[in-house]
């Protein structure tokens, strides 16, 4: 194998090693992004559950008010 061929192969190998390093860094960043996304999704889920509880309470109050108004309407 000639020196030029060896040099070419070495340069190619060095490029591949550099690319592997870039990919490893990108994978680490993506893992961090995924962890952040899971945290945000968890917080959003809690917010939705809290909102549902609040809406359920409002619905119960409105239903009670309706019943009271119907009773008053019958009295009048």
N, C-alpha and C positions, 0 to 999 in steps of 0.2 A: 504494500500500500504506500502511495507516495505521501510526501510531507504535506502537500496541498490538500490531499484527501483527508489526512489526519487532522489538519487545521480546520477544515470545513466541518468535520464530524464533531470536533471539540467545540467549535462555535455553536453548532446546532444543539449540542448537549447543554452548553451554558445557557442558551436561550430557553431551553425546556426547563432547566432548574429554576431560572428566574421566573418563568411563567407559573411553575408549581408554587413558588413563594407568593406570587400575586394571588393565586387561587386560594391558598391557605388563609391569607389575610382577608380575602373576600368572604370565605366561609365563616370565619370568626365574626366578621361584621354582620353577616346574615343571621347568625345564631343570636347575637345581641338584639337585632331587630325583631326576631321571632319572639324572644323573651319579653321585649317591650310590648309587642302586639298582644301577647297572651295576658299581660298585666292590664293593659287598657281594656281588653275584652272582658276581663273579670270585673273591672270597675264598672263598665257599662252595664253588665248583667246585674250587678247590685243596684245600680241606679234605676234600671227598669223595674226590678222587683219592688223597690221602694215606691216608685211612681204607681205601680199597680195597687199597692196597699193603700196609698193615698186616694187613688181614684175609687177603690172599693169603699172606702170610708165616706167619700163624697156621695157616692151612689146611695149608700144606706141613709145618709142624712136627707137627701132629696126624696127618697121613698117614704121616709117617716114624715116629712113635711107634706107630701102628697096625701098621705093617709089623714093627717090632721086637717088639711083643707077639705077633704071629702067629708069628714065628720062634721066640721063646722058648716059646710054647705047643707048637710042634712038637717042640722039644728035650725038653720035659718029658714 
